[in-house]
């Protein structure tokens, strides 16, 4: 009998619970489904205010305003597991940074193309209808990052075709008031914002080596960065104003880092627990630490609110920290129900959505572009009142079932 040797991890400081975490998968799937639902509700006539986004200056938030933060939070929860997987495979630190940068770039690129397909284009100057241009963006994304076998991405030749298609589409784009401008970042799109926050979150997580106190310090730094951007002394200096101009990205990164912190509170299995013995804590102690963390986030948001009003549009720290506190509590409930009590969330379509969140998120945009190209819209009855609200939920389930069928046939989109 021969013994199997293992390659020492390039990051011995990182040791989280091995295998898939059912509660994280459930949180991811539910977040994506709710995101699809509220996006569909956006066009519903007579939608109650609490079921829509609050105005930018309202100093308020609805549960809809907490959906995107929940996705950023779950991105952060996934970071320790993804990094450990790469390190355990024997990847060097620099190769891991390359993977992180590639993933962030992919999200930013898709988000950039999506946001330019939604607005800023000059239809009369476009050589292609914007709907076809947008659909070709999704084709390019699939060629670069997609798979038809459920495993690795398409062959290198197809990936280069996808890159070339992206370049060609960028050159064909006409924007601005007169059609003389090209593509612009605008607000980066949801995926672009996720990409930037993921990049910052990964850098901070590795910088503090996954230590909870270090992660808390990074969250505080993100809040301070946002505050400094609005300080008169910074606004009065061109270089300082430029340096602190990415305030929204750092608010989003605070949500990602809150997810990282929660993951380490629950799933850190290092023998030393980074000096605090956390590796031997039972579920009760982990629950207690998570609840204290949620309370601290809520108190910090309350303290900051007089100066920085709650606003999803402005990505204020009070909005980010209140949303993070809610996400900690939601995940804690799911963890207790699924991982501690051993219960399950019945719908079988949740698992494919959890494994393919990007596919699930993009499908409605593809459907929307196809419908716009055909100049067809939903009947008024499906866009009005309670019927429209119910249809939004049914639509999300239908998308989930479609994702399940695609997954069974090996269709993936891996970034």
C-alpha positions in Angstrom: 0.0 0.0 0.0 1.4 3.4 -0.9 0.8 6.4 1.2 -0.7 9.6 -0.4 1.3 12.7 0.1 -0.3 16.1 0.2 1.1 19.4 -0.8 1.4 21.9 2.1 -1.0 24.7 1.8 0.4 28.0 0.6 -1.8 29.7 3.3 -1.5 27.7 6.6 -3.2 30.5 8.4 -6.5 29.7 6.5 -8.5 26.7 7.6 -12.2 26.8 7.3 -14.8 24.0 7.4 -14.3 21.7 4.4 -17.1 20.9 1.9 -20.1 22.8 0.8 -22.1 24.6 3.5 -25.8 24.0 3.0 -26.8 27.2 4.8 -24.6 29.3 2.6 -25.9 27.7 -0.5 -29.5 28.3 0.7 -28.8 31.9 1.5 -27.2 32.4 -2.0 -30.1 30.8 -3.8 -32.7 32.7 -1.9 -30.9 36.0 -2.4 -30.7 35.4 -6.2 -34.4 34.5 -6.4 -35.5 37.5 -4.4 -33.2 39.7 -6.6 -34.9 38.3 -9.8 -38.4 38.9 -8.2 -37.8 42.5 -7.2 -36.3 43.3 -10.6 -39.5 42.0 -12.1 -41.5 44.0 -9.7 -39.8 47.2 -10.9 -42.3 47.6 -13.7 -45.4 46.7 -11.7 -48.1 49.4 -11.6 -49.5 50.2 -8.2 -46.6 48.5 -6.3 -46.6 49.5 -2.6 -43.7 51.7 -1.6 -42.3 49.2 0.8 -41.9 46.7 -2.1 -39.8 49.1 -4.2 -36.5 51.0 -3.9 -36.6 54.1 -1.7 -35.7 57.4 -3.2 -32.0 58.4 -2.9 -32.7 61.2 -0.3 -35.4 59.5 1.7 -33.2 58.5 4.7 -35.0 55.1 4.6 -34.8 51.7 3.1 -37.2 48.9 2.2 -36.4 45.2 2.2 -35.8 45.6 -1.5 -32.9 47.9 -0.7 -31.3 45.1 1.3 -31.3 42.5 -1.5 -28.2 43.7 -3.3 -26.3 44.0 0.0 -27.3 40.4 0.9 -25.7 39.3 -2.4 -22.5 41.2 -1.5 -22.6 39.7 1.9 -22.8 36.2 0.5 -19.9 37.0 -1.9 -17.9 37.8 1.2 -18.9 34.6 3.0 -17.7 32.6 0.0 -14.2 34.2 -0.1 -12.5 32.1 2.7 -13.7 28.9 1.1 -12.7 29.9 -2.4 -9.3 31.0 -1.3 -8.7 27.9 0.8 -9.7 25.7 -2.2 -7.1 27.5 -4.4 -4.4 27.3 -1.8 -5.1 23.6 -1.0 -4.7 22.8 -4.7 -1.1 24.0 -4.5 -1.6 27.4 -6.1 1.0 30.0 -5.2 0.0 33.2 -3.5 0.6 35.1 -6.8 -1.4 32.7 -8.8 -4.3 33.1 -6.4 -4.1 36.9 -6.8 -4.2 36.4 -10.6 -7.4 34.3 -10.2 -8.9 36.9 -7.9 -8.1 39.7 -10.4 -9.4 37.6 -13.3 -12.7 37.0 -11.5 -13.1 40.6 -10.6 -12.3 41.7 -14.1 -14.9 39.3 -15.6 -17.6 40.7 -13.3 -16.6 44.3 -14.1 -16.5 43.7 -17.9 -19.9 42.1 -18.0 -21.4 44.8 -15.7 -19.8 47.5 -17.9 -21.4 46.1 -21.1 -24.8 45.5 -19.4 -25.0 49.0 -18.1 -24.2 50.5 -21.5 -26.9 48.3 -23.0 -29.4 49.7 -20.6 -28.7 53.4 -21.1 -26.3 56.0 -22.5 -26.4 54.7 -26.1 -27.4 56.8 -29.2 -29.8 54.5 -31.0 -29.7 56.4 -34.3 -26.0 56.0 -34.5 -25.8 52.4 -33.5 -25.0 50.0 -36.4 -26.9 47.3 -34.5 -30.2 47.6 -32.6 -29.2 47.9 -28.9 -31.1 44.7 -28.2 -29.0 42.7 -30.6 -25.9 44.4 -29.3 -26.8 43.4 -25.7 -27.5 39.8 -26.7 -24.2 39.6 -28.4 -22.6 40.7 -25.1 -24.1 37.7 -23.4 -22.8 35.5 -26.2 -19.3 36.9 -25.8 -19.5 36.3 -22.0 -20.5 32.7 -22.5 -17.7 32.1 -25.0 -15.1 33.5 -22.5 -16.4 32.0 -19.3 -19.1 29.4 -20.3 -19.0 25.6 -20.4 -21.2 23.1 -22.1 -19.9 20.1 -20.3 -20.3 21.1 -16.7 -16.6 21.3 -16.2 -13.8 23.5 -17.6 -14.6 26.5 -19.8 -14.8 26.3 -23.5 -11.6 25.7 -25.5 -9.0 28.5 -25.8 -9.9 29.3 -29.4 -13.6 29.9 -28.4 -12.5 32.1 -25.5 -10.4 34.2 -27.8 -13.4 34.5 -30.1 -15.3 35.8 -27.1 -12.7 38.4 -26.3 -12.7 39.5 -29.9 -16.4 39.8 -29.9 -16.2 42.0 -26.8 -13.7 44.3 -28.5 -15.8 44.5 -31.6 -18.9 45.4 -29.7 -17.1 48.1 -27.8 -15.9 49.6 -31.1 -19.4 49.4 -32.5 -21.0 51.2 -29.6 -22.2 54.8 -30.0 -23.2 56.8 -27.0 -23.6 60.4 -25.8 -26.1 63.1 -27.0 -24.7 63.0 -30.6 -23.4 59.4 -30.9 -19.8 60.5 -30.8 -18.9 58.9 -27.5 -18.0 55.3 -26.7 -18.8 53.1 -23.8 -18.6 54.7 -20.3 -18.6 53.1 -16.8 -21.7 55.0 -15.8 -22.5 53.3 -12.4 -20.7 50.0 -13.5 -23.9 47.9 -13.3 -24.7 45.4 -10.4 -22.1 42.9 -11.6 -19.4 45.6 -11.9 -20.1 46.8 -8.4 -19.8 43.3 -7.1 -16.5 42.9 -9.0 -14.9 45.9 -7.4 -16.2 45.0 -3.9 -15.0 41.4 -4.3 -11.5 42.7 -5.3 -11.3 45.0 -2.3 -12.7 42.3 0.0 -10.2 39.6 -1.1 -7.3 42.0 -0.7 -8.4 43.0 2.8 -9.1 39.4 3.8 -5.7 38.2 2.9 -4.0 41.3 4.3 -5.4 40.6 7.7 -5.0 36.8 7.2 -8.6 36.2 8.0 -8.4 37.4 11.6 -11.7 38.7 12.8 -10.2 41.7 14.5 -8.4 42.6 11.3 -11.6 42.2 9.3 -13.4 44.5 11.7 -10.6 47.0 11.3 -11.0 46.8 7.5 -14.7 47.4 7.8 -14.0 50.5 9.9 -11.4 51.6 7.2 -14.1 51.3 4.5 -16.5 53.5 6.5 -13.7 56.0 7.2 -12.8 56.1 3.5 -16.4 57.0 2.6 -16.5 59.7 5.3 -13.2 61.2 4.1 -14.5 61.5 0.6 -17.1 64.0 1.9 -14.7 65.9 4.2 -14.3 69.6 3.0 -10.5 69.3 3.4 -10.5 66.4 0.9 -13.0 68.0 -1.5 -10.9 71.1 -1.6 -7.8 69.2 -2.9 -7.8 67.7 -6.4 -5.4 64.8 -5.6 -7.1 63.9 -2.3 -10.5 64.1 -3.9 -9.4 61.8 -6.6 -7.8 59.4 -4.1 -11.0 59.1 -2.1 -13.4 59.2 -5.1 -14.3 55.5 -4.9 -16.4 55.8 -1.8 -19.3 53.6 -3.1 -17.0 50.7 -3.8 -15.7 50.8 -0.2 -19.2 50.9 1.2 -19.9 47.8 -0.9 -16.7 46.3 0.3 -17.8 46.7 3.9 -20.7 44.4 3.1 -18.3 41.8 1.5 -16.0 42.0 4.6 -19.0 41.6 6.9 -19.7 38.4 5.0 -16.1 37.3 5.5 -16.3 38.1 9.2 -19.5 36.0 9.6 -17.9 33.1 7.7 -14.9 33.1 10.0 -17.1 33.4 13.2 -19.0 30.3 12.1 -16.6 28.2 10.1 -13.0 29.0 11.2 -11.5 25.6 12.1 -7.8 26.7 12.6 -6.3 24.9 15.6 -5.4 28.2 17.3 -8.3 30.2 16.2 -5.9 33.0 15.4 -5.0 33.2 19.1 -8.5 33.1 20.6 -9.4 29.4 20.6 -12.3 30.0 18.2 -11.6 26.7 16.4 -13.0 24.8 19.4 -16.2 26.9 19.9 -19.5 25.1 19.7 -22.6 26.3 17.9 -23.9 28.2 20.9 -20.8 30.4 21.2 -20.7 31.0 17.5 -24.4 32.1 17.6 -23.5 34.5 20.4 -20.5 36.0 18.6 -22.6 36.4 15.4 -25.4 38.2 17.3 -22.9 40.5 19.0 -21.5 41.3 15.6 -24.9 42.0 14.2 -25.7 44.3 17.1 -22.4 46.1 16.7 -23.1 46.7 13.0 -26.6 48.0 13.8 -25.3 50.3 16.5 -22.5 51.6 14.2 -25.1 52.3 11.5 -27.3 54.2 14.0 -24.3 56.2 15.2 -23.4 57.2 11.6 -27.0 57.8 10.4 -27.3 61.5 11.5 -24.3 62.3 9.4 -24.8 59.8 6.6 -28.5 59.2 5.9 -29.7 55.8 4.8 -29.5 55.6 1.0 -28.9 52.6 -1.3 -28.3 54.9 -4.3 -25.5 56.8 -2.5 -24.2 53.6 -0.9 -24.0 55.3 2.5 -22.3 53.5 5.5 -25.6 53.5 7.5 -27.4 51.7 4.7 -24.5 49.2 4.3 -24.1 48.4 8.0 -27.9 48.1 8.6 -28.0 45.7 5.6 -25.0 43.8 6.9 -26.6 43.4 10.3 -29.8 42.1 8.7 -27.8 39.6 6.6 -25.9 38.3 9.7 -29.3 37.6 11.4 -30.8 36.0 8.3 -27.8 33.7 7.8 -27.8 32.9 11.5 -31.4 31.7 11.2 -30.6 29.6 8.1 -27.5 28.1 9.8 -29.5 27.1 12.9 -32.3 25.6 10.8 -30.2 23.8 8.2 -26.8 23.0 9.6 -27.6 22.7 13.3 -31.1 21.2 13.3 -30.5 19.3 10.1 -33.6 20.6 8.3 -33.8 21.4 4.6 -35.4 24.0 2.3 -37.8 21.8 0.3 -37.6 23.2 -3.3 -35.2 21.1 -5.3 -34.4 24.0 -7.7 -32.5 26.0 -5.0 -29.4 23.9 -5.3 -28.8 24.6 -9.1 -29.4 28.3 -8.4 -26.9 28.3 -5.6 -24.3 26.6 -7.8 -25.0 28.9 -10.8 -26.0 32.3 -9.5 -24.6 34.2 -12.4 -26.6 32.2 -14.9 -29.8 32.7 -12.9 -29.1 36.5 -12.6 -28.5 36.9 -16.4 -31.3 34.9 -17.8 -34.0 37.6 -17.1 -31.8 40.1 -19.0 -31.5 37.8 -22.0 -35.3 37.2 -21.9 -35.9 41.0 -21.6 -33.6 41.7 -24.6 -35.4 39.1 -26.7 -38.8 40.5 -25.8 -37.7 44.1 -26.6 -36.3 42.9 -29.9 -39.7 41.3 -30.7 -41.5 44.5 -29.5 -43.6 42.5 -27.2 -44.4 43.2 -23.6 -46.3 41.5 -20.8 -50.0 41.9 -20.8 -51.1 44.8 -18.5 -52.8 42.4 -16.1 -49.4 40.8 -15.3 -47.9 44.2 -14.6 -50.5 45.6 -12.3 -51.2 45.3 -8.6 -51.4 41.9 -6.7 -51.4 40.0 -10.0 -48.2 41.7 -11.1 -46.6 41.0 -7.7 -47.6 37.3 -7.8 -46.3 37.0 -11.4 -42.9 38.4 -10.3 -42.6 35.5 -7.8 -43.8 32.9 -10.3 -41.3 34.3 -12.8 -38.4 33.9 -10.4 -39.4 30.2 -9.8 -39.6 29.7 -13.6 -36.1 31.1 -14.0 -34.9 28.8 -11.3 -36.4 25.8 -13.0 -34.8 26.8 -16.3 -31.4 27.1 -14.5 -32.0 23.6 -13.2 -32.5 22.2 -16.7 -29.5 24.1 -18.0 -27.4 22.7 -15.2 -28.5 19.1 -15.9 -27.3 19.6 -19.5 -23.9 20.9 -18.3 -24.4 24.6 -19.1 -22.3 26.7 -16.8 -20.9 30.2 -16.5 -17.8 30.2 -14.3 -16.0 33.4 -13.4 
